[in-house]
Every structure is written in C-alpha cells, then in structure tokens.
Amino acid sequence: MRRLILTLAVAGVAGTLEAQEWRAMGPPGGEVRAMTADPRNPQRLYLGATDGHIFGSRNAGESWELLGRAGERRDGVITAILVDPRNSRRIYASLWTLDATAGGGVYRSEDGGRTWQAAGLARQGVRALAQSELLPDVLVAGTLDGIYRSRDAGKRWERISPEGHEEIRNLDSLALDPRDPEIIYAGTFHLPWKTTDGGRNWAPIHTGMIDDSDVMSIAVDRVNAERIYASACSGIYQSENGGALWRKIQGIPYSARRTHVITQHPVESQIIYAGTTEGLWKTADGGATWNRVTPREWVINALVVQPGRLVMGTEREGVLVSEDGGANFRASNEGFQHRQVLSLALDPDQPQRVLAVLANSNDSLLATEDGGRTWAPLGPGLEKEKLLRVYAAPDGWWASLERGGLRRYDTEKGRWVAEGRLAPEAGKAAKPFAHVVSSMAFGESAWYAATPEGLHISQDAGETWRPLPLGPVMLAVSSVRVSRDGLRLWIVSLRGMVFSRDAGATWTWHDLPPEADGALRLDVADDHTLLAIARKGLYISRDLGKSWSLAAYGLPDAPLQDLATSGDVFLAAMQTGGLYVSRDRGQTWARLEGRLAEGHFPVVLPAPSSSASRSEAIAGRSSPAATGPAAPGASTAAPLVNVIFAGSASEGLFAVELSSHRTVGASEHAAAPRAVGRKPQ
C-alpha cells in the first residue's frame, strides 16, 4: 500500500522546532458512500466517505489520494459527487451530518477537490443531488424538508416543492430527464413523485408500486428516457412510460431488495447493475433475468460502470474492481485508508507486529507483521463475537469479549480458543472465566484482569483465575497496571484508586480531588509520575499518588478518550476529537495541528520502545548511526523522538513520531527495558 508520510514543524517552547511525523499504516479500505467518474476523463474517479472526505483517483480506481473535506465537520456523510461536464476541476458534493441538528449542505470545489466552499443549503441534510446534462448550471437537491433547485451552479437556491408538504420531504433520490431539466423524478422515504414543469406542479407516480416504498435510487434509461428504473425497499421497479405505471422486476430475492444504486452500462443499454445490501446483481436483458455476481455479504453503496471496467464502492470492503463484467473482483484500496480502529495491541519485542480491532468490517480483527505494509485477518474463532479489547500477553495475542470471557490465539492451531477458568472452590467443579475484562496487566510472575466482579489474578499464564480482594468486599475494577517486577499494582475501583507495593498483600487507598468526580483509568509514566483519567479531566501526581493536580496549561478541561505516555511525551485524545501533546511530561500542552490530528481517536498507544532507533525501525529506515560519523564540529545532539500509535475512528492507524524538548546524542539512544515473557507468535 502507498504510505502517507506527513512531517510538520511548529514553533515550540523557547523557539525550538517541534516535529510531528505521521505514518499511515492502514489497514486499507473502509466505507464508500458515493462515487463518480469525470465525464471528460474516465480515468479520473472520485469517492466520498462518511466524514466529509473526498478521495480522487487518476488511474480509474487503481490507487487513491485524499484530496480534501467538503465542509468542516467530521460527521458529514457524502451522498453525491458531481463533476461539471464543462470543467473537470469543478466538483459538487452533497452531504448530511450524523448530528441531525448540524444539517449538511452542498459544497463546490474549483480545484479538483482540494479545497471546498459552501454552495448553499447550509444546515440542510442533503440526501440527493443531480445535475442537468443539457444545462449543467442547473442543480437539483433533495433534503429532509423538500426539493431545491439552483440555476446558477449553486450560487442561489429556490424551493421547488410545496413548503410543508406531508409527502414531498425526506428525499432519498433524484433523477433529471436528460432531454429536459424541467422533468424531475424524486424518490422519498415513502413513494416517488414527478414534475414536468420544473416544480410548479408535482404528481405522485406510484401506480404498480407497493405502498410505503422507500425509493433509494432512480435511473433514467440513456437510450429511452421514458424507461425509468427505481429501487425501493420493496424491490426494483421498471416503468416504460415515465413513471405512470411500474412493474416489479422479478429475480432478486426479497432479502436483497434494499438497493442503494442502479447503474446502466454506458454502451450496452441492456446491461444494468443493482447494488444492494446483499451483493451486486446484474441483468444482461434489460431486467428480465438477474444474477448475483458477488458474495452475499457485500453491501454495495456506489457504482461506476465503464466499458470493460466496473468500480464498486462498498460498506466494508472499500473499493473493488472488476474487468470482466463482474465475474471476478479484486480489492483496489491503495491510498484509500478509512478504517475505524477500536482497539490495538503491540508486540513488545517486534514493533512492526500490530493487532487491530476494526468496526464496520467483515474482518473485525486484522494483524500486520511488517508495520502496516500488509494486513491479514487473524483467525478463525471469533466470527460471531464482539471484541472489547486485545492484548499482547507474554505468550501471545489475547482478546476480551463484550459478553465476557477471554480468547487466546493458538499459533499451533491457527485459531482463537476459549481460555481461562475460575479456580474451583473446594468440592466444586471449575467454571469458565466469563467475566467482562476491561483491562489486563502482565507482571513477571502473575497476570491481572479488571472486571465488574473485582480484580482477578492468574499465576499460570491465564489458565486459572482467582479473585484478589482489595479489602473486606469485592469491588468492581475498571483499570489495572503492574510494574515489570510484579510488586507494584495500581488499581482503579468503584470506590477509588488502590495501590499496592507488595504484589497485592496490602493496599493503600488514594483519592483524586472531589472536583475530578472520580477516576476512570490510571497510567504510570515513571517511578514517581501517575496520570489519572477522570470524569472531569486529566490529573497528574508526581509523588506516587500523594497529591494530584489538574493538567492544565493548554489542555482543555474536557473528558479524555485515551492517553499514551512515551518518555517525556504525553499524548491525550479527547472525546470531542483532536489530540493534545505535552513534550515536557505534562507541564504544558498544545493541540496538534494539521488535518490528520483533528480527527477522533478511540485509542492511542505508545510504541514498546521510545528510542530513536526503534522509531526508525517502525518507519522502515536505518538508524542515524548507520549514516556515518558526523562532520567535524557538527553537533551530534538531536531531539529525542517518541513514537505513539494512534487509531482513528475514520482513517485507520498511524504511527506518530513526536519529538520531546530533550535532546539525545547519537550514542545515547537508550532503549526502554524489554518486556518480560515470550513475544507473541
């Protein structure tokens, strides 16, 4: 896959330069919501994602490049992309937002998708957008409250559906007659409508359709404009008289009739493709017979059909390409990285080995052995399970399940197996360890699991578990950390934080200030520095928990999503989005700037080693020592580089290299101690 490398330098404290380098690691693919081709150049394609991002391809979908974002919101779902047939650099995009109060709108780019400006219907959830082939300045948009038209390329808009109409609202699809832009077809959440006079009068056109049909797409036959195709939740329909009468097309099973898109072959008009929630269907005889040409599991959202080539945008597989009419498909996601990362685990000995849990993916668990150059599913054994978190234990990969229990990846069997049982009580049979594990920690001679039923300990590598009380009663535990020698434990329980200096033989209780509203998770930066994620901010202790202060000086007083510490560098991911970095162990904070850093990051995790040599190994480069001695008189000091993995909610995984305020000489790259135990296999 093509690796995105972005290096930024920003002015830091005392005039130093603080660099950040983002290295895209994949996994490739993601959800595609809209796709189109340039009518003047079929090699140039565009696709839209679920966060407002627009990608472009210059080679008919073989590879992709992130161009820009339509709008400023990260929850903008792209519903349509149009390329002006007179000017390929002018592109329109419509969107709606997941936050219904924010709306959406129409956006226009004059530089091929690099930058975008609002082009009307601000705060409107625009679900459909169409352009007249005859008069390209004419645009028609369907929103949740009606239909609008612009006659001047989006500069001004007018409503062309009756205001407050009970039926002509909640638009889902639009189509214009290629011969006459005054003839408009509109599909709503209920049924289709038509106007022949530019919106002055509208008529329902649902004779022959099952009532209450959500019309998701409408297509006008390019040879015979009286022939119309419409897809609805009740099936696919065809009309031979401009929608006056519909006939349901047979041959597609009922379960597959939620059809998102219908596309006609540009040369062979009898060939039509229907992208459904259960695969791609094809007819070669104008709809008389249909065959599914893809696996049933594929959800098809967008299609570009060209002579000899079919490019398909899906919900979970990303972009797929066929060059034989749909008989065979291959993934074509180079440069399109838009996965939702939920959890990560890193091999402590080989930083190029990463395990990632993904949302909205047929393969919810992927692994890379080469720093993200290639990814593959790791399984089977978890097909019907929802994963909570994954871990790199001393003996390999482990996973906790949302419904409770643990799974271990058995390298000999090549599959995930159930693991763990509760230590049996006297005279009773052992029960499976079925608690929900929210956190695990691995010491030299014992493992620990945080569960709602309390803290549990295993001294046989996870085979058996027993409760480890924090006091006279068992308390729910949400977070556990352990020192490498296994003596020191840091616990966040239902009633506060509990620490031990003797492997759990005795405990001491610690409290955050009342205004923190309780700790949720604890991280250990070094022998003296603790960081507690609380309900109302981040708190830092530099005396092993005796006193706490709210992290301020640049960090907003807002809930944190996750936190990672690597040497002097602390990185905080906010629940509201964005990343904040401290390069001086939490003394001061600054928001990371740049397009990549503005997103939402469910998980951030430090690389197993914060040394410069390890960061270069992750990047696939040689260390500075390999470049030869420094020139006479030149300084060998360089900023100490720390690597943190950031899992995005929409753009996959990144290795972020962040320099600290400290410098280190070429011979002073001190690596962190190796993790105890065997590496994951």
Buried (B, 14 or more C-beta within 10 A) or exposed (E): BBBBEBEBEEEBEEEBEBBBBBBBBBBBBBBBBBBBBBBEEBEBBBBBBBBBBBBBBBEBBBBBBBBBBBBEBBBBBBBBBBBBBEEBEBBBBBBBBEEEEBBBBBBBBBEBBEBBEBBBBEEBBBBBBBBBBEEBBBBBBBBBBBBBBBBEBBEEBEEBBBEEBEBBBBBBBBBBBBEBBBBBBBBBBBBBBBBBEBBEEBEBBBEBBBEEBBBBBBBBBBEEBEBBBBBBBBBBBBBBEBBBBBEBBEBBEEEBBBBBBBBBBEEEBEBBBBBBBBBBBBBBEBBEEBEBBBEEEBBBBBBBBBEEBBBBBBBBBBBBBBEEBBEEBEBBBBBBBBBBBBBBBBBBBBBBBBBBBBBBBBBBBBBBBEBBEBBEEBBEBBEEBEBBBBBBBBBBBBBBBEEBBBBBBBEEEEBBEBBBBBBEEEEEEEEEBBBBBBBBBBBBEBBBBBBBBBBBBBBEBBEBBEBBEBEEEBBBBBBBBBBEEBBBBBBBBEBBBBBBBEBBEEBEBBEBEEEBEBBBBBBBBEEEBBBBBBEBBBBBBBEBBEEBEBBBEEBBEBBBBBBBBBBBBBBBBBEEBBBBBBBBBBBBBBBBEEEBBBBBBBBBBBBBBBBBBBBBBBBEEEBBEEEEEEEEEEEEEBBBBBBBBBBBBBBBBBBBBBBBBBBBEBEEBBEBEEBBBEBBE
